[in-house]
């Protein structure tokens, strides 16, 4: 039997993306988000217009999409409820957001130079995609959100994730960090408590998740051959 409860949050489960961009002063910003999808060599990114990441992408025209594995959840949660924007809307202040300009330092992550764009990659992320903005589309009432269309110029993959002798990722080896209704999941089970779920006052209550696996030492990514309200899903900005 189905019901129509008037669902307020449509986060049915998508990979967490750590978007890196350049601020106006040249420093790097990181924003965790989960409203993204891919089609061919293009990706669509849904962001609230007040986020620093949206401002940076619109101004600079480029970004890097860094995909964390599920065992990187603690890194991601450290920068949840933060924004690089010095001006925070009253609603976000009420939710608990705060301005942080050094997201790399707060998260404990490492900048890695990109090859084709200015924003850095995140060394610890097993998958990194350097991207260029190709189009943008206003979304929602009062145009408070934007869907950014970006082209993936180069993808870097940790060698252990590539099926030997192919250009394909091993779906068993790759365990992405998933955000589902503002909670973190990996391998289909909760992996960490979520600041975002608390800040958004989500009504569900998860049991204590299993302790996450120890975060492994960073391994440099291997270059592959050449070849916000409901929409944004943003834990940070």
C-alpha positions as CSV (number, residue, x, y, z in Angstrom):
1,X,0.0,0.0,0.0
2,X,1.4,3.4,-1.0
3,X,0.8,6.7,0.8
4,X,1.4,10.4,-0.2
5,X,3.1,11.9,2.8
6,X,4.3,15.1,1.1
7,X,8.0,14.2,1.2
8,X,10.2,17.3,2.0
9,X,13.6,15.8,1.2
10,X,14.3,13.8,-1.9
11,X,17.7,12.4,-1.0
12,X,17.0,8.8,-2.0
13,X,20.7,7.9,-2.1
14,X,23.5,9.3,-4.3
15,X,27.4,9.4,-4.0
16,X,29.0,12.2,-2.0
17,X,31.1,14.5,-4.1
18,X,33.7,16.8,-2.6
19,X,33.8,19.8,-5.1
20,X,37.0,21.8,-5.0
21,X,37.0,25.3,-6.5
22,X,39.1,28.5,-6.3
23,X,37.9,31.4,-4.1
24,X,38.3,35.0,-5.4
25,X,41.6,35.3,-3.4
26,X,43.1,32.2,-5.0
27,X,42.6,29.9,-2.0
28,X,40.9,26.5,-2.4
29,X,37.4,25.7,-1.2
30,X,35.8,22.3,-0.6
31,X,32.1,21.6,-0.6
32,X,30.5,18.2,0.2
33,X,27.3,17.6,-1.9
34,X,25.3,14.8,-3.2
35,X,23.0,16.3,-5.9
36,X,25.0,15.2,-8.9
37,X,24.7,12.8,-11.8
38,X,26.7,11.9,-14.9
39,X,25.8,11.4,-18.6
40,X,28.6,10.5,-21.0
41,X,31.5,12.8,-20.1
42,X,29.2,15.4,-18.6
43,X,28.0,15.9,-15.0
44,X,25.2,18.0,-13.6
45,X,25.7,19.6,-10.2
46,X,22.8,21.1,-8.1
47,X,23.9,23.9,-5.8
48,X,22.2,26.7,-3.9
49,X,23.1,30.1,-5.2
50,X,24.3,31.5,-1.9
51,X,27.0,28.7,-1.6
52,X,30.6,29.8,-2.1
53,X,31.0,26.8,-4.5
54,X,28.3,28.1,-6.8
55,X,29.8,31.6,-6.8
56,X,33.2,30.1,-7.5
57,X,32.1,27.9,-10.4
58,X,30.1,30.7,-12.0
59,X,33.1,33.0,-11.8
60,X,36.0,30.7,-12.6
61,X,34.2,28.2,-14.9
62,X,36.0,25.1,-13.5
63,X,36.1,22.7,-10.6
64,X,37.2,19.2,-9.6
65,X,34.8,16.5,-8.5
66,X,36.5,14.3,-5.9
67,X,34.7,11.1,-4.9
68,X,35.4,9.9,-1.4
69,X,35.2,6.2,-0.5
70,X,33.0,5.2,2.5
71,X,36.1,4.9,4.8
72,X,36.7,8.7,4.3
73,X,33.4,9.6,6.1
74,X,35.2,11.3,9.0
75,X,37.0,13.7,6.7
76,X,33.7,14.6,5.0
77,X,31.7,15.1,8.3
78,X,34.4,17.5,9.7
79,X,33.5,20.1,7.0
80,X,29.7,19.5,7.1
81,X,27.7,22.6,8.2
82,X,30.5,25.0,7.0
83,X,30.7,27.5,4.2
84,X,33.4,29.4,2.5
85,X,31.0,32.3,2.1
86,X,31.5,35.0,4.8
87,X,27.8,36.0,4.5
88,X,25.5,33.3,5.9
89,X,21.7,33.5,5.5
90,X,19.6,33.5,8.7
91,X,18.2,30.1,7.8
92,X,21.6,28.6,7.6
93,X,22.7,30.2,10.8
94,X,19.7,28.7,12.5
95,X,20.7,25.3,11.1
96,X,24.2,25.7,12.5
97,X,26.4,26.6,9.5
98,X,29.6,28.6,10.1
99,X,32.1,30.3,7.8
100,X,35.4,28.4,7.4
101,X,37.9,29.5,4.7
102,X,40.4,26.7,5.2
103,X,38.4,23.6,4.5
104,X,41.5,21.5,3.7
105,X,42.9,22.3,7.1
106,X,39.7,21.6,9.0
107,X,39.1,18.3,7.2
108,X,42.7,17.2,7.4
109,X,42.9,16.7,3.6
110,X,45.8,17.3,1.2
111,X,45.8,19.6,-1.8
112,X,47.1,17.9,-5.0
113,X,47.8,20.0,-8.1
114,X,45.4,19.4,-11.0
115,X,46.7,19.0,-14.6
116,X,44.1,20.9,-16.7
117,X,42.3,23.2,-14.3
118,X,43.2,25.6,-11.5
119,X,41.3,24.1,-8.5
120,X,43.3,21.4,-6.7
121,X,42.4,17.7,-6.4
122,X,42.1,16.0,-3.1
123,X,45.0,13.6,-2.7
124,X,43.1,11.2,-0.4
125,X,40.1,10.7,-2.8
126,X,40.4,7.6,-4.9
127,X,38.5,9.2,-7.9
128,X,39.1,12.8,-9.1
129,X,37.5,14.5,-12.1
130,X,38.8,17.7,-13.5
131,X,35.9,19.7,-15.0
132,X,35.1,22.7,-17.1
133,X,31.7,24.6,-16.9
134,X,29.8,24.4,-20.1
135,X,26.3,25.7,-19.1
136,X,24.2,26.6,-16.2
137,X,20.4,26.4,-15.6
138,X,18.4,28.3,-12.9
139,X,16.2,25.9,-10.9
140,X,13.4,26.2,-8.4
141,X,11.2,29.1,-7.2
142,X,12.8,32.5,-7.1
143,X,15.8,30.9,-8.9
144,X,17.5,30.2,-5.6
145,X,19.4,27.2,-7.1
146,X,21.5,26.4,-10.2
147,X,22.2,23.2,-12.0
148,X,25.7,23.5,-13.4
149,X,26.6,21.4,-16.4
150,X,30.3,20.5,-16.5
151,X,32.4,18.5,-18.9
152,X,34.8,16.0,-17.4
153,X,38.2,16.8,-19.0
154,X,40.3,14.2,-17.2
155,X,39.6,11.4,-14.6
156,X,42.2,10.2,-12.1
157,X,41.6,6.8,-10.6
158,X,43.6,4.9,-7.9
159,X,45.2,2.0,-9.7
160,X,43.8,-0.6,-7.3
161,X,40.3,0.3,-8.5
162,X,40.9,-0.3,-12.2
163,X,40.2,-3.7,-13.7
164,X,43.6,-4.8,-15.0
165,X,44.0,-4.4,-18.7
166,X,40.8,-2.3,-19.1
167,X,39.6,1.3,-18.8
168,X,36.9,0.3,-16.3
169,X,36.4,0.7,-12.6
170,X,36.0,-2.5,-10.5
171,X,32.5,-2.1,-9.0
172,X,33.3,-4.5,-6.2
173,X,36.5,-2.7,-5.2
174,X,34.9,0.8,-5.4
175,X,32.8,1.5,-2.3
176,X,31.5,5.1,-2.6
177,X,30.3,7.1,0.3
178,X,26.6,7.5,-0.1
179,X,24.3,10.2,1.3
180,X,20.8,9.0,1.9
181,X,18.3,11.3,3.6
182,X,21.2,13.3,5.0
183,X,22.8,10.2,6.5
184,X,26.1,8.6,5.5
185,X,26.1,5.0,4.1
186,X,28.7,2.7,2.8
187,X,28.2,-0.9,1.7
188,X,24.5,-0.4,2.3
189,X,24.8,0.3,6.1
190,X,25.2,3.5,8.2
191,X,28.9,4.3,8.6
192,X,29.0,7.6,10.7
193,X,26.7,10.0,12.5
194,X,25.8,13.1,10.4
195,X,26.1,16.7,11.4
196,X,23.9,17.6,8.4
197,X,21.0,15.3,9.6
198,X,21.2,17.0,13.0
199,X,21.4,20.5,11.6
200,X,18.5,19.9,9.2
201,X,16.5,18.3,12.1
202,X,15.8,15.1,10.2
203,X,13.1,13.1,12.1
204,X,14.6,9.7,11.8
205,X,16.9,8.2,14.4
206,X,19.6,5.7,13.4
207,X,21.1,3.2,15.7
208,X,24.8,3.6,16.6
209,X,26.7,2.8,13.3
210,X,29.5,0.5,13.3
211,X,32.9,2.1,13.9
212,X,34.4,3.1,10.6
213,X,37.5,1.4,9.4
214,X,40.8,3.2,10.0
215,X,41.5,5.8,7.4
216,X,44.4,4.4,5.3
217,X,47.5,6.5,4.5
218,X,47.1,8.6,1.4
219,X,48.0,7.0,-1.9
220,X,48.6,9.3,-4.9
221,X,46.0,8.9,-7.5
222,X,47.1,7.4,-10.8
223,X,46.1,9.5,-13.9
224,X,43.9,7.6,-16.4
225,X,44.8,7.6,-20.1
226,X,43.6,10.7,-22.0
227,X,40.7,9.8,-23.6
228,X,20.6,24.4,0.0
229,X,17.4,23.2,-0.1
230,X,16.2,20.0,-1.7
231,X,18.1,20.2,-4.9
232,X,21.6,20.9,-3.6
233,X,22.2,18.1,-1.1
234,X,25.0,20.2,0.2
235,X,26.5,19.5,3.6
236,X,28.9,22.4,3.1
237,X,29.3,25.3,0.7
